[in-house]
Amino acid sequence: MQEQENHQAENPATTVESAEVAAAETVVEQQNDPANDAAAKIAELEARIAELQDAFMRAKADGENIRRRAQEDIAKAHKFAIEGFAEAMVPVKDSLEMALKVETPSIDSLKEGVEITLKQLNSAFEKNRLLEVNPAQAEKLDPTKHQAVSMVPAEQEANTIVTVLQKGYTIADRLLRPALVTVAQGK
């Protein structure tokens, strides 16, 4: 043993070589060691799991934020849905109030005021896509827009409109109120 130490002491290159060989053998042993392989894979997979958990939590938080914002937008839409219509109706109310303030109204001035107010109201309806359903006489009954209240004998084709008792209205192509009509009986 002492002889080896003396031999190594005499030859320093051999000592360095021996250390390198020992280190290489340790690396090879570690590489071939299934426990080290498994530990490395486990560490790699745990890092990947942590990364995926973080991505999942961020995506979940984004989804919650989007859902919350959508609920707020829906609540605001419901709350302010008639804002445009209300703005269009304010001048109509103002006109009616002004008509009541006139101390000695004449029939002509009242009629003129009502006509102006009706124009304002029609303008507000058009602006907000509130349209009249006012079928013409002899028009075919359309049950999606008209409601027949009675059938009367008439000199026209059966199931055609004889008179309009009350206009109907649609709002944005959706029936708000059907027109009340009388229809012709079959001959």
Phi, psi and omega in degrees: 000315179295329179295321178294318180297319178296320181294319179290323179294324179289329185237092182294334180295324179294323180295316179295319178299316180298319180295319180295318180296317180297318179295318179296319178297322178296317179296315179297318179298318180293322180292323180277349182285115181299331180294320178292320177300313181296318180297320179294317179295320179297315179297319179295316180293322178295322177295319179294319178299316180298320178296315180292322177297319178297314179298319179298314181297322178294316179296320178297317179295319177298317178299318178296319179296318179296316179298316181296316179297321179296319178296320178296318179296319179295318179298318178294320179297318178294318185294320186250018184299323183263012182303315180298318180294319179298319178299323180287335182275338182302315178297328178296314178298317179301317180296318179294319178295321179295323179296324180286341181279344180294127187285316179232079182284144173263163180299320180295317181292323176296316179298316179297318179296319179294320178297317178295317179296320178296321176298318178297318180295315177299321178297317178297320179296313180298317181300327182257018176058036174260104187248149179283146168248100183230085185292150179277160178296140180077003175288146180293139179295128177245105184296346177278345180235340185239149174237116180279126179262336177200163175245133182234150175293134181209162180269044177220172183301148180295149180061032172247157186284131177264307179219154175257119180274326180206132179294152174255175180217145171241151175231116181051053178065016176243133183291123177268314178211130179286154175286133178272123186224161167253145183238160181281140175281160174294147182286000000 
